[in-house]
Amino acid sequence: MKPKKYRPQEERVELTPDKLRSLLLGIPYPIIILIIYLCLGFLLRLWHPLWLLFLTIPVYYMLAANRVFVELIYSAWQKRVQESEDNE
């Protein structure tokens, strides 16, 4: 009889809409946009059309702070998790 291998339980952090909102607001979105702008500007010389990327910063933060939008993302995430658990 073989001994069973010990497999520690996976620690799952329960994701709630409030935790999701704080996660979204914690992403350094303006820095990511700046890096994309500079890389594409230097590589492809698209300085003028790419400045429009900076207009997405306030839109991102408005959506991330919106309770309805965050709950929509949360419900889609939960549906996807449930489908992946059902397939296993």
C-alpha positions as CSV (number, residue, x, y, z in Angstrom):
1,M,0.0,0.0,0.0
2,K,1.5,3.3,-1.1
3,P,1.4,6.2,1.3
4,K,-0.6,9.2,0.1
5,K,1.3,12.2,-0.8
6,Y,0.5,15.2,1.3
7,R,-0.9,18.0,-0.8
8,P,-1.6,21.2,1.1
9,Q,-4.9,22.8,0.4
10,E,-4.8,25.7,-1.9
11,E,-5.5,28.9,0.0
12,R,-8.2,30.7,-1.8
13,V,-8.8,34.4,-1.2
14,E,-12.5,35.1,-1.6
15,L,-12.9,37.9,-4.2
16,T,-15.7,40.3,-3.5
17,P,-16.8,43.3,-5.5
18,D,-15.1,45.6,-3.0
19,K,-11.8,43.8,-3.2
20,L,-12.1,43.8,-7.0
21,R,-12.7,47.6,-7.0
22,S,-9.6,48.2,-4.8
23,L,-7.6,45.9,-7.1
24,L,-8.7,47.8,-10.2
25,L,-8.0,51.2,-8.5
26,G,-4.5,49.9,-7.4
27,I,-3.3,49.2,-10.9
28,P,-0.9,52.0,-12.0
29,Y,-2.9,52.7,-15.2
30,P,-1.3,56.1,-16.0
31,I,2.2,54.6,-15.8
32,I,1.2,51.7,-18.1
33,I,-0.3,54.2,-20.6
34,L,2.9,56.4,-20.4
35,I,5.1,53.4,-21.1
36,I,2.9,52.3,-24.1
37,Y,2.9,55.9,-25.4
38,L,6.7,56.2,-25.2
39,C,7.5,52.8,-26.7
40,L,5.1,53.2,-29.6
41,G,6.2,56.8,-30.1
42,F,9.9,56.0,-30.3
43,L,9.4,52.8,-32.3
44,L,6.7,53.7,-34.7
45,R,6.8,57.6,-34.6
46,L,3.1,57.8,-33.8
47,W,3.3,60.7,-31.4
48,H,0.4,62.6,-32.6
49,P,-2.4,60.0,-32.7
50,L,-1.2,58.2,-29.6
51,W,-1.8,61.1,-27.3
52,L,-5.4,60.0,-27.3
53,L,-4.4,57.1,-25.1
54,F,-4.1,59.7,-22.2
55,L,-7.9,60.3,-22.6
56,T,-8.5,56.7,-21.4
57,I,-7.1,57.4,-18.0
58,P,-10.1,59.3,-16.5
59,V,-12.5,56.8,-18.3
60,Y,-10.6,53.9,-16.6
61,Y,-10.9,55.4,-13.2
62,M,-14.6,56.3,-13.6
63,L,-15.4,52.8,-14.6
64,A,-13.2,51.3,-11.8
65,A,-15.0,53.4,-9.2
66,N,-18.5,52.6,-10.6
67,R,-20.2,50.0,-8.5
68,V,-22.4,48.7,-11.3
69,F,-19.5,48.2,-13.6
70,V,-17.4,46.4,-10.9
71,E,-20.4,44.1,-10.1
72,L,-20.8,43.3,-13.8
73,I,-17.1,42.3,-14.0
74,Y,-17.5,40.3,-10.7
75,S,-20.5,38.4,-12.0
76,A,-18.8,37.6,-15.3
77,W,-15.7,36.4,-13.3
78,Q,-17.8,34.2,-11.0
79,K,-19.6,32.7,-14.1
80,R,-16.2,31.9,-15.7
81,V,-14.9,30.3,-12.5
82,Q,-18.0,28.2,-12.1
83,E,-17.8,27.0,-15.7
84,S,-14.1,26.0,-15.2
85,E,-15.0,24.1,-12.1
86,D,-17.8,22.3,-13.9
87,N,-15.4,21.3,-16.7
88,E,-12.9,19.7,-14.3
